């Protein structure tokens, strides 16, 4: 029976009396249903995504279309991607990716898009290479690799400290310059070389994280480096999983 039909008493003559409180409740329910139908219809007419799967597909396509991992993306494209990320982040299925749910980060991830302009984007001089991140939670090891073809690569190694359920302080350890797989040079970073990762979305094959550099500061009653001062605005990274385990993890 319809909502209205179940809430109206039908009788003859003067005995026909509507149930006013129930009518009001029914009217509110119908308005809400109509509103939801209107929003879905408007989204469909405008060509916008209507499900979380469609939102994710839109993000992936926009990121793939951004040239040079996003380094050469236009301002208009950057705005489109930023707007597409917001509804996806609101549906993040991994509540505590930096702490209890960190196992979701395991594996090899390929960079699809970023707003940074440095080496982390794969930019080496006038060239832009492929970027991968390898994460091994149990081994507490993270490696970022930038490759130009098969001959040149930069390999950054780091570990991390959990600051809260969505944030790591990443502690950079070494940077290796390799040519055809041979180490030409290795640089060791000082303990102050750190950054922050704020993870806003993680699922089985897609990650969104926001990064910024930091400088350690010492406050009374804390260990040196436990607190940080943020150096600049955040850069976003969007990555797709290409392998379930880091390359050094025994299969």
C-alpha positions as CSV (number, residue, x, y, z in Angstrom):
1,X,0.0,0.0,0.0
2,X,1.3,3.5,-0.8
3,X,2.4,5.8,2.0
4,X,-0.5,8.1,1.6
5,X,-3.0,5.3,1.3
6,X,-1.9,3.7,4.5
7,X,-2.3,7.0,6.5
8,X,-5.8,8.2,5.5
9,X,-8.9,6.9,7.2
10,X,-11.7,6.7,4.6
11,X,-15.2,6.8,5.9
12,X,-18.6,8.2,4.9
13,X,-20.0,11.6,5.8
14,X,-18.7,13.5,8.8
15,X,-16.7,10.4,10.0
16,X,-14.0,10.9,7.3
17,X,-11.0,12.3,9.3
18,X,-7.4,12.5,8.1
19,X,-4.6,11.5,10.5
20,X,-2.8,14.8,10.5
21,X,0.5,13.8,12.3
22,X,0.9,10.8,10.1
23,X,0.1,12.8,7.0
24,X,2.9,15.3,7.9
25,X,5.4,12.5,8.4
26,X,4.4,11.0,5.1
27,X,4.7,14.3,3.3
28,X,8.3,14.7,4.7
29,X,9.2,11.2,3.5
30,X,7.9,11.9,0.0
31,X,9.8,15.2,-0.3
32,X,13.0,13.4,0.7
33,X,12.4,10.6,-1.9
34,X,11.7,13.2,-4.6
35,X,14.8,15.2,-3.7
36,X,17.0,12.1,-4.0
37,X,15.4,11.2,-7.3
38,X,16.0,14.8,-8.6
39,X,19.7,14.7,-7.6
40,X,20.2,11.4,-9.3
41,X,18.4,12.6,-12.4
42,X,20.3,15.8,-12.5
43,X,23.6,14.0,-12.1
44,X,22.7,11.7,-15.0
45,X,21.6,14.5,-17.2
46,X,24.8,16.4,-16.5
47,X,26.9,13.3,-17.3
48,X,28.3,13.2,-13.8
49,X,29.2,10.0,-11.9
50,X,26.4,8.6,-9.8
51,X,28.1,5.7,-7.9
52,X,31.4,5.4,-6.0
53,X,32.7,3.1,-8.7
54,X,31.9,5.7,-11.4
55,X,33.6,8.4,-9.3
56,X,36.7,6.2,-9.0
57,X,36.7,5.5,-12.8
58,X,36.5,9.3,-13.5
59,X,39.4,10.0,-11.2
60,X,41.5,7.3,-12.8
61,X,40.8,8.5,-16.3
62,X,41.5,12.2,-15.5
63,X,44.8,11.2,-13.9
64,X,45.8,9.1,-16.8
65,X,45.0,11.9,-19.2
66,X,47.3,14.3,-17.2
67,X,50.6,14.4,-19.1
68,X,53.9,13.7,-17.4
69,X,52.4,12.3,-14.2
70,X,50.7,15.6,-13.8
71,X,53.8,17.7,-14.2
72,X,52.6,19.1,-17.5
73,X,48.9,19.2,-16.6
74,X,47.1,22.5,-17.3
75,X,45.5,24.6,-14.6
76,X,42.1,23.6,-15.8
77,X,43.0,19.9,-15.6
78,X,44.4,20.3,-12.1
79,X,41.1,21.9,-11.0
80,X,39.1,19.0,-12.6
81,X,41.1,16.4,-10.8
82,X,41.0,18.2,-7.5
83,X,37.2,18.4,-7.7
84,X,36.9,14.7,-8.7
85,X,39.1,13.6,-5.7
86,X,36.8,15.1,-3.0
87,X,33.8,12.9,-3.3
88,X,36.0,9.8,-3.6
89,X,37.9,10.8,-0.4
90,X,34.6,11.1,1.5
91,X,34.0,7.4,0.7
92,X,37.4,6.2,1.9
93,X,36.9,2.5,2.9
94,X,40.1,2.3,5.0
95,X,39.5,4.2,8.2
96,X,43.1,3.9,9.7
97,X,45.5,3.4,6.8
98,X,48.5,4.7,8.8
99,X,48.0,2.5,11.8
100,X,45.6,-0.5,12.3
101,X,44.8,-0.8,8.6
102,X,48.3,-0.2,7.3
103,X,48.5,-3.7,5.6
104,X,46.4,-2.2,2.8
105,X,49.5,-0.2,1.8
106,X,51.6,-3.3,1.1
107,X,52.7,-3.8,-2.5
108,X,54.0,-1.9,-5.5
109,X,52.2,1.3,-6.5
110,X,52.6,3.2,-9.7
111,X,52.2,7.0,-9.7
112,X,49.4,8.2,-11.9
113,X,49.2,11.8,-11.0
114,X,50.7,14.4,-8.7
115,X,50.8,18.2,-8.2
116,X,54.4,18.3,-7.1
117,X,57.1,19.4,-9.6
118,X,60.1,17.7,-8.1
119,X,61.9,14.4,-8.4
120,X,59.0,12.7,-6.6
121,X,56.9,13.3,-9.7
122,X,59.6,11.6,-11.9
123,X,61.0,14.8,-13.2
124,X,64.7,14.6,-14.0
125,X,65.9,17.7,-15.9
126,X,63.7,18.0,-19.0
127,X,62.5,14.4,-18.7
128,X,59.7,12.7,-16.8
129,X,60.2,9.1,-15.8
130,X,58.0,6.3,-14.4
131,X,57.6,6.4,-10.6
132,X,56.8,3.5,-8.3
133,X,56.4,3.2,-4.6
134,X,57.1,-0.1,-2.9
135,X,55.8,-0.5,0.7
136,X,56.5,-3.4,3.1
137,X,54.6,-2.9,6.3
138,X,56.0,-5.8,8.2
139,X,59.6,-5.0,7.2
140,X,58.9,-1.3,7.8
141,X,60.6,-0.3,4.5
142,X,59.5,2.1,1.8
143,X,61.3,2.6,-1.5
144,X,60.5,5.2,-4.1
145,X,62.0,4.6,-7.6
146,X,62.1,7.0,-10.6
147,X,63.1,5.3,-13.8
148,X,64.1,6.8,-17.1
149,X,63.9,3.9,-19.6
150,X,66.1,0.9,-18.6
151,X,69.3,2.8,-18.0
152,X,68.9,5.4,-15.3
153,X,67.0,5.2,-11.9
154,X,66.9,7.1,-8.6
155,X,66.1,4.9,-5.6
156,X,65.0,6.6,-2.4
157,X,64.7,4.4,0.8
158,X,62.9,5.4,3.9
159,X,61.0,4.2,6.9
160,X,58.3,6.0,9.0
161,X,56.8,6.8,12.3
162,X,53.0,6.7,12.9
163,X,51.7,10.1,14.0
164,X,48.0,9.2,13.9
165,X,45.5,7.0,12.1
166,X,46.0,8.7,8.8
167,X,49.5,10.3,9.0
168,X,53.1,9.1,8.8
169,X,56.2,11.0,9.4
170,X,58.4,9.6,6.6
171,X,62.1,9.4,7.5
172,X,64.4,9.4,4.5
173,X,67.5,7.2,4.7
174,X,69.4,7.0,1.4
175,X,69.2,8.0,-2.2
176,X,71.0,5.8,-4.8
177,X,71.7,6.8,-8.4
178,X,71.9,3.8,-10.6
179,X,73.0,3.2,-14.2
180,X,72.0,-0.1,-15.8
181,X,71.4,-1.5,-12.3
182,X,74.8,-0.5,-10.9
183,X,75.0,2.0,-8.1
184,X,77.0,5.1,-9.2
185,X,76.4,7.1,-6.1
186,X,74.7,6.8,-2.7
187,X,73.7,9.7,-0.5
188,X,72.8,9.3,3.2
189,X,70.3,11.7,4.5
190,X,70.6,13.4,8.0
191,X,67.9,12.5,10.6
192,X,66.2,15.8,9.9
193,X,65.3,14.8,6.4
194,X,61.6,14.0,6.9
195,X,58.2,14.5,5.3
196,X,54.5,14.0,6.2
197,X,52.1,11.6,4.5
198,X,48.4,12.2,5.0
199,X,46.4,9.3,3.6
200,X,43.0,10.3,2.5
201,X,41.9,7.3,0.5
202,X,43.1,3.7,0.3
203,X,41.3,0.7,-1.3
204,X,42.5,-2.5,-2.9
205,X,44.1,-0.8,-5.9
206,X,44.0,3.0,-5.5
207,X,45.6,5.4,-3.1
208,X,45.4,9.1,-2.6
209,X,47.9,10.7,-0.2
210,X,48.9,14.3,0.5
211,X,52.5,15.1,1.3
212,X,54.6,18.0,2.6
213,X,58.1,18.6,3.8
214,X,58.8,19.2,7.5
215,X,61.5,20.4,9.8
216,X,61.9,18.8,13.2
217,X,61.6,21.0,16.3
218,X,62.4,20.3,20.0
219,X,59.9,21.1,22.6
220,X,60.1,20.6,26.4
221,X,59.1,17.1,27.3
222,X,59.3,15.6,23.8
223,X,62.0,13.7,21.9
224,X,63.8,15.6,19.2
225,X,62.0,15.2,15.9
226,X,58.7,14.1,17.4
227,X,57.1,17.4,16.5
228,X,57.4,19.0,13.1
229,X,56.9,22.4,11.6
230,X,55.3,22.2,8.1
231,X,57.4,23.8,5.4
232,X,55.0,24.3,2.5
233,X,51.6,23.4,1.1
234,X,50.5,19.9,0.5
235,X,51.0,18.0,-2.8
236,X,48.6,15.2,-3.8
237,X,49.7,11.8,-5.1
238,X,47.3,9.4,-6.8
239,X,48.7,5.8,-7.2
240,X,47.5,2.5,-8.6
241,X,48.6,-0.9,-7.3
242,X,50.5,-3.0,-9.8
243,X,51.7,-5.8,-7.4
244,X,50.5,-7.2,-4.1
245,X,54.0,-7.3,-2.5
246,X,57.2,-5.3,-2.6
247,X,59.9,-6.8,-4.9
248,X,62.1,-7.9,-2.1
249,X,59.4,-9.8,-0.2
250,X,59.7,-13.6,-0.7
251,X,56.9,-14.9,-2.8
